Amino acid sequence: MTEDLRQLADLIRARNASDRGIARIIGRPAPMGHIGEFVAAQVFDIAPEEAADHKGADGHFRSGPLAGRTVIVKFRPPGTTARWTSTPPPRPLGSSCWRGRISAPPVQTALSARSR
């Protein structure tokens, strides 16, 4: 086994341990999308949907001017953008969009709120 392969194996073990810790905190597996939904729920008082694969929305706002409206959370590392393979889906009537950073880099979130 080469030294590079040993280092890679060590890093993968450390990442797996980190992902298990994150999953314990957020209550779901630890890909970036689930982490983003958890962060957005805490920051914006969003009640997440029970199932992670719920169609149409990731949750709804519990309070504030958007209370009761559904939300789709998109979470990407800085420097990446959404790439549509075809025409992007139309935004529903009455929807709003917020893009910005939560806390400090490298967290970047985009939210889209829709009427329930």
Secondary structure, DSSP 8 states (H G I E B T S, - for coil): --HHHHHHHHHHHHHHHHHHHHHHHHSS--SHHHHHHHHHHHHHTEEE-SSTT-SS-SEEE-SSTTTT-EEEEEEE-TT-----SSS-----TT-EEEEEESSSTT-EEEEEEE--
